């Protein structure tokens, strides 16, 4: 896992934790899945 990927994982964890606090677990899971899909798409483009 590259440094960039590790940083992204940290950001995703932080955003997930904030979403859980603010909106509840269900919304956080949906947003996390969206981030993962966006990251996967971005990696395919490269």
TIRO-678723 format. One record per atom (N, C-alpha, C): residue number from 1; residue in one letter; atom name; x, y, z. Coordinates in steps of 0.1 Angstrom, whole numbers, plus 5000, padded with zeros to 4 digits. Atoms other than C-alpha are relative to their C-alpha. Layout:
REM residues N
SITE,NUM,A,CA,X,Y,Z
...
//
This chain:
REM residues 46
SITE,1,X,N,5009,4988,5000
SITE,1,X,CA,5000,5000,5000
SITE,1,X,C,5009,5012,5000
SITE,2,X,N,4992,4988,5001
SITE,2,X,CA,5015,5033,4990
SITE,2,X,C,4996,5010,5010
SITE,3,X,N,5002,4989,4991
SITE,3,X,CA,5018,5064,5011
SITE,3,X,C,4987,5007,4998
SITE,4,X,N,5012,4993,5004
SITE,4,X,CA,4990,5081,4992
SITE,4,X,C,4987,4992,5004
SITE,5,X,N,5011,5009,4997
SITE,5,X,CA,4967,5051,4997
SITE,5,X,C,4998,5000,5015
SITE,6,X,N,5001,5000,4986
SITE,6,X,CA,4974,5051,5034
SITE,6,X,C,4994,5013,5005
SITE,7,X,N,5005,4987,4996
SITE,7,X,CA,4967,5088,5037
SITE,7,X,C,4985,5000,4997
SITE,8,X,N,5014,5000,5004
SITE,8,X,CA,4934,5083,5018
SITE,8,X,C,4992,4992,5010
SITE,9,X,N,5007,5008,4990
SITE,9,X,CA,4924,5055,5042
SITE,9,X,C,4998,5008,5013
SITE,10,X,N,5001,4991,4988
SITE,10,X,CA,4931,5079,5071
SITE,10,X,C,4989,5010,4999
SITE,11,X,N,5010,4990,5003
SITE,11,X,CA,4909,5105,5055
SITE,11,X,C,4986,4994,5000
SITE,12,X,N,5013,5007,5000
SITE,12,X,CA,4881,5080,5049
SITE,12,X,C,4995,4997,5014
SITE,13,X,N,5003,5003,4986
SITE,13,X,CA,4882,5069,5085
SITE,13,X,C,4995,5012,5007
SITE,14,X,N,5003,4987,4993
SITE,14,X,CA,4881,5105,5098
SITE,14,X,C,4986,5004,4995
SITE,15,X,N,5013,4995,5005
SITE,15,X,CA,4852,5114,5075
SITE,15,X,C,4989,4990,5004
SITE,16,X,N,5010,5010,4996
SITE,16,X,CA,4833,5082,5084
SITE,16,X,C,4997,5002,5015
SITE,17,X,N,5003,4997,4986
SITE,17,X,CA,4837,5090,5121
SITE,17,X,C,4992,5012,5002
SITE,18,X,N,5008,4988,4999
SITE,18,X,CA,4824,5125,5116
SITE,18,X,C,4986,4998,4996
SITE,19,X,N,5014,5003,5005
SITE,19,X,CA,4794,5112,5096
SITE,19,X,C,4992,4992,5010
SITE,20,X,N,5007,5008,4990
SITE,20,X,CA,4786,5087,5123
SITE,20,X,C,4995,5009,5011
SITE,21,X,N,5003,4991,4989
SITE,21,X,CA,4787,5114,5149
SITE,21,X,C,4988,5010,4996
SITE,22,X,N,5009,4990,5004
SITE,22,X,CA,4766,5139,5129
SITE,22,X,C,4987,4994,4995
SITE,23,X,N,5012,5004,5007
SITE,23,X,CA,4741,5118,5109
SITE,23,X,C,4996,4986,5003
SITE,24,X,N,5004,5013,4997
SITE,24,X,CA,4741,5083,5122
SITE,24,X,C,5007,4990,4991
SITE,25,X,N,4992,5010,5007
SITE,25,X,CA,4757,5051,5110
SITE,25,X,C,4995,4997,4986
SITE,26,X,N,5005,5004,5014
SITE,26,X,CA,4735,5043,5080
SITE,26,X,C,5005,5010,4990
SITE,27,X,N,4996,4990,5009
SITE,27,X,CA,4743,5076,5063
SITE,27,X,C,5015,4999,4998
SITE,28,X,N,4985,5001,5000
SITE,28,X,CA,4780,5072,5071
SITE,28,X,C,5004,4989,4991
SITE,29,X,N,4996,5011,5008
SITE,29,X,CA,4781,5038,5054
SITE,29,X,C,4998,5003,4985
SITE,30,X,N,5003,4996,5014
SITE,30,X,CA,4765,5052,5022
SITE,30,X,C,5011,5009,4995
SITE,31,X,N,4989,4990,5004
SITE,31,X,CA,4790,5081,5021
SITE,31,X,C,5013,4993,4998
SITE,32,X,N,4988,5007,5001
SITE,32,X,CA,4819,5058,5027
SITE,32,X,C,5001,4991,4987
SITE,33,X,N,5001,5008,5013
SITE,33,X,CA,4808,5035,4998
SITE,33,X,C,5002,5009,4988
SITE,34,X,N,4998,4991,5011
SITE,34,X,CA,4806,5066,4976
SITE,34,X,C,5014,5004,4999
SITE,35,X,N,4986,4997,5000
SITE,35,X,CA,4841,5076,4986
SITE,35,X,C,5009,4989,4994
SITE,36,X,N,4993,5012,5005
SITE,36,X,CA,4854,5041,4979
SITE,36,X,C,4998,4999,4985
SITE,37,X,N,5003,5001,5014
SITE,37,X,CA,4837,5040,4945
SITE,37,X,C,5007,5011,4992
SITE,38,X,N,4993,4989,5006
SITE,38,X,CA,4851,5075,4936
SITE,38,X,C,5015,4997,4999
SITE,39,X,N,4986,5003,5000
SITE,39,X,CA,4886,5064,4946
SITE,39,X,C,5004,4989,4991
SITE,40,X,N,4997,5011,5010
SITE,40,X,CA,4884,5032,4926
SITE,40,X,C,4999,5005,4986
SITE,41,X,N,5002,4994,5013
SITE,41,X,CA,4872,5051,4896
SITE,41,X,C,5013,5008,4996
SITE,42,X,N,4988,4991,5002
SITE,42,X,CA,4901,5076,4900
SITE,42,X,C,5012,4991,4997
SITE,43,X,N,4988,5009,5002
SITE,43,X,CA,4927,5048,4902
SITE,43,X,C,4999,4993,4987
SITE,44,X,N,5001,5007,5013
SITE,44,X,CA,4913,5031,4871
SITE,44,X,C,5004,5010,4988
SITE,45,X,N,4997,4990,5010
SITE,45,X,CA,4917,5064,4851
SITE,45,X,C,5015,5001,4999
SITE,46,X,N,4985,4999,5000
SITE,46,X,CA,4954,5066,4861
SITE,46,X,C,5006,4988,4993
//
